[in-house]
Amino acid sequence: MALFFRPEGTDDHVTDDHKSGGIDAHVHGAGAAVGHDQHVAESHGGDHLHEAHAGHGHHDLATPEGLKAHFLGKRHLLDHVLDQPYFEYPTGDGARHGKIPIPNPLGKTWENPMIASPNKFIAPTTFQPTKFVVLEVLAALLVAAVVIPYARRVKDGDRPKGRFWNLIDVVVCYIKDEVAVPAIGSSDAKRFLPLLWTIFFFVLTLNLLGMIPGVGAATGSITVTAALALVVFLAVVGSGSKKMGLLGFWKAQVPHMELHPALAFFLVPMIWAIEVFGLFVKHAVLAVRLFANMFAGHMVLAVFIAFIGVFGYVSSVLVGPAVLGISVLELMVAFIQAYVFTFLSALFIGAAVHPH
């Protein structure tokens, strides 16, 4: 589901790109320009048709000039970390890319009744699935396909056998013994272990899927990481409110201090406001940290690959090892960021369950 802003003065109708969540701008008169280029090309031969077609965002990838124009396009460096209603794939015929559209099961839009004149300022809200939604569903299915058989084996008393299942067992035990118990406490950690395990494997799977060329990095989107941080925030507020009551949880944000009543009258409200603000900031930073690290890593990879187009094929001899090294670093970052997100989530939950 996507919501797109449009400047005042645009047409009342919504283009297909807006309906499907695309970011390409709707330029008036573009169709006429394309028709003119094709007319000129037909009157001067097929070569001009290719040049006219390349001038509208399609480049010949068989030449260094085409590679340079392809990789230095304004959209290309961001395509991998931007959400789209389609998946892209290389066509190999000189075009920029092919598209596999994601079908919309509802096939309709929704006008927001809370906004006056939505057609003038805001495009209609669509229920169009995007590639990040597909990747999140795929990640959830992959995590379930691994965790459910593992849980059944442990429940039946069957020890994990094989390198893969031993690896999963090591990760599960590490999060339990080195993350959950120290941060939350042995008495309360058991209740939150399913959440922490799910967060770790889900974030890790999304990070690893982002390593596949052309698929897209879902964790490089602030909307995805913000949703994950919101889940942690609800777990923090819910667990704290369950133990101390709703009012008790928010009251406990102020640490106990022996103050004179006259001084406490001024200091306690200020400290409470600062602590509550810090509670929201911590979870906002939790989302931004994961987003920024994954976004920056994929942008660095895209920039290094762009050097091939800038300096020609010879540079691939030098750029290739650098891209390989950064890819290995990105693989390590995928595990580290999943661990950091899980570790901070455990710390926040522990602070809510055991306020000081």
Secondary structure as GFF3:
##gff-version 3
##sequence-region A 1 356
A	DSSP	alpha_helix	16	20	.	.	.	ID=ss1
A	DSSP	alpha_helix	30	44	.	.	.	ID=ss2
A	DSSP	alpha_helix	46	54	.	.	.	ID=ss3
A	DSSP	alpha_helix	64	71	.	.	.	ID=ss4
A	DSSP	alpha_helix	76	79	.	.	.	ID=ss5
A	DSSP	beta_strand	86	89	.	.	.	ID=ss6
A	DSSP	beta_strand	98	101	.	.	.	ID=ss7
A	DSSP	beta_strand	109	110	.	.	.	ID=ss8
A	DSSP	alpha_helix	118	121	.	.	.	ID=ss9
A	DSSP	beta_strand	125	126	.	.	.	ID=ss10
A	DSSP	alpha_helix	131	155	.	.	.	ID=ss11
A	DSSP	alpha_helix	163	174	.	.	.	ID=ss12
A	DSSP	pi_helix	175	180	.	.	.	ID=ss13
A	DSSP	alpha_helix	181	184	.	.	.	ID=ss14
A	DSSP	alpha_helix	186	209	.	.	.	ID=ss15
A	DSSP	three_ten_helix	218	220	.	.	.	ID=ss16
A	DSSP	alpha_helix	222	244	.	.	.	ID=ss17
A	DSSP	alpha_helix	246	251	.	.	.	ID=ss18
A	DSSP	alpha_helix	261	311	.	.	.	ID=ss19
A	DSSP	three_ten_helix	313	315	.	.	.	ID=ss20
A	DSSP	alpha_helix	316	353	.	.	.	ID=ss21
###
